């Protein structure tokens, strides 16, 4: 085997790579903690993007079906956002046309809101 410049450079790169791999293996806990830290920083952004992607579907439906002839378009998107967050079941049954399903869930939410109001009155001075 020749020890020319090209072979020496390849051997040097191989040795540097081996030393780096050895150093990473020796400190795997620190590397895992670093990845966990990065994961904890990036995950809220990923979840926010996923929620925005999912909420855009009912918002788009509401904008096109309910507010198609609205003259003031300024408040259409915020209203559709609130509607799609508050009651996604309503959007789903409005799309399918199942009025029985809607009435059933309205009764359930009406009972839930009254029980929340009772709990609030218990804790208020």
Secondary structure, 3 states (H helix, E strand, C coil): CCCCHHHHHHHHHHHHHHHHHHHHHHCHHHHHHHHHHHHHHHHHHHHHHHHHHHHHHHHHHHHHHCCCCCCCCCCHHHHHHHHHHHCHHHHHHHHHCCHHHHHHHHHHHHHHHHHHHHHHHHHCC
